[in-house]
Amino acid sequence: MVEDEAVTLDELAGVLGVNSRNLKTLVSRGVLIRAKRGAYPLASSIRRYCAHLREEAAGRDHVKAGSGLAIQRERETRARADALELKNAAARGEMLPAGQVEAMWSDVLRTIRARVLALPSRLQQRLGHLTPHDVATIDRELRDALTELSDDPL
């Protein structure tokens, strides 16, 4: 086999029709190999560059590259699929707007709070033996529990 002719990075870039900055990236990623300082084997570099392009086109290069067009396309495709899935779920009535859910839960929690705070007077009516001090103690405990629950970030 004939030994590869050694060329500079700029010459290789000219042969491949890309800029030398892109080739420097490929060198740093191990796609292209230097023959010696500032020189690259022409035939081997072309073969390795073509293999790299085939891998990239097949979507397998992202494992080596860690970034690039294939990953960007995959992200965009997933984002579009997620958006469509959310739109379909909303159309089927499986989703509610966050504001509506928040309003419903606020109503539920206000009702619970009101009923808990009404307990001391209801207990006083049902249990006639409770002193005003007993009722005040029950009221204070319930209010403390509600305050503690409202401060709890879950």
C-alpha positions in Angstrom: 0.0 0.0 0.0 1.3 3.5 -0.9 2.1 5.7 2.1 -0.3 8.6 2.6 0.8 12.0 1.4 1.1 14.4 4.3 -0.8 17.7 4.0 -1.4 20.6 6.3 -4.7 21.2 8.0 -5.6 24.0 5.6 -4.8 21.8 2.6 -7.0 19.0 4.0 -9.8 21.5 4.7 -9.5 22.7 1.0 -9.7 19.1 -0.3 -12.7 18.3 2.0 -14.4 21.6 1.4 -14.8 22.6 5.0 -13.1 25.2 7.2 -10.0 24.3 9.2 -11.8 25.2 12.5 -14.2 22.3 11.9 -11.3 20.0 11.2 -9.5 21.0 14.5 -12.7 19.9 16.3 -12.5 16.6 14.5 -8.8 16.2 15.5 -9.6 17.0 19.1 -12.4 14.3 19.1 -10.1 11.7 17.5 -11.8 11.5 14.2 -8.7 12.8 12.3 -5.2 11.7 13.3 -2.0 13.7 12.8 0.9 12.0 11.0 3.3 14.4 12.5 3.3 17.9 13.9 1.1 20.0 11.5 0.7 17.3 9.0 -2.2 14.9 8.3 -2.2 11.8 6.1 -4.4 12.7 3.1 -5.9 9.4 2.1 -6.5 8.2 5.7 -8.0 11.5 6.7 -10.4 11.4 3.8 -11.4 7.8 4.7 -11.9 8.7 8.4 -13.8 11.9 7.5 -16.2 9.9 5.2 -16.7 7.3 7.9 -17.4 10.1 10.4 -20.0 11.6 8.0 -21.7 8.2 7.5 -21.9 7.7 11.3 -23.3 11.2 11.8 -25.9 10.7 9.1 -26.9 7.4 10.7 -27.4 9.2 14.0 -24.7 7.2 15.7 -22.1 9.9 16.0 -23.7 11.6 18.9 -22.2 9.0 21.3 -18.7 10.2 20.3 -19.5 13.8 19.8 -21.6 14.6 22.8 -23.4 17.2 20.8 -24.2 18.0 17.2 -26.9 18.0 14.7 -28.2 14.5 15.4 -28.8 15.3 19.1 -30.4 18.6 18.3 -32.8 16.9 15.9 -33.6 14.2 18.4 -34.4 16.9 21.1 -36.6 18.8 18.7 -38.5 15.7 17.7 -39.1 14.7 21.3 -40.2 18.2 22.1 -42.7 18.2 19.3 -44.0 14.8 20.3 -44.4 15.9 23.9 -46.3 19.0 22.9 -48.6 17.0 20.7 -49.2 14.5 23.5 -50.1 17.3 25.9 -52.4 18.9 23.3 -54.2 15.5 22.7 -54.6 14.9 26.4 -56.1 18.4 26.8 -58.5 17.7 23.9 -59.6 14.4 25.5 -60.3 16.3 28.8 -57.6 14.6 30.7 -55.9 17.8 31.6 -57.1 21.0 33.3 -55.5 24.4 33.3 -53.3 24.9 36.3 -55.2 28.0 37.4 -58.5 26.0 37.4 -56.9 23.2 39.5 -55.5 25.8 41.9 -58.8 27.5 42.4 -60.6 24.2 43.0 -58.0 23.1 45.7 -58.2 26.6 47.3 -62.0 26.1 47.6 -61.5 22.7 49.2 -58.9 23.9 51.6 -61.0 27.0 52.6 -64.0 24.6 53.3 -61.8 22.3 55.5 -60.3 25.3 57.4 -63.8 26.7 58.1 -65.1 23.4 59.4 -62.1 22.8 61.6 -62.4 26.3 63.1 -66.1 25.7 63.7 -65.4 22.6 65.8 -64.8 24.3 69.2 -68.3 26.0 69.3 -69.9 22.8 68.0 -68.2 20.8 70.7 -69.3 23.3 73.3 -73.0 22.9 72.2 -72.8 19.1 72.2 -70.8 18.7 75.3 -72.3 21.1 77.8 -69.8 20.2 80.5 -66.9 22.0 78.6 -65.8 25.1 80.3 -64.9 28.3 78.3 -61.2 27.5 79.1 -61.7 24.0 77.6 -63.2 25.4 74.5 -60.4 28.1 74.2 -57.8 25.3 74.6 -59.4 23.2 71.8 -59.6 26.3 69.6 -56.0 27.2 70.2 -54.8 23.6 69.4 -56.8 23.5 66.2 -55.5 26.9 65.1 -51.9 25.8 65.9 -52.4 22.6 63.9 -53.7 24.6 60.9 -50.8 27.1 61.1 -48.3 24.3 61.3 -49.9 22.6 58.3 -49.8 25.9 56.3 -46.1 26.4 57.1 -45.2 22.8 56.1 -43.7 22.8 52.6 -44.5 19.0 52.3 
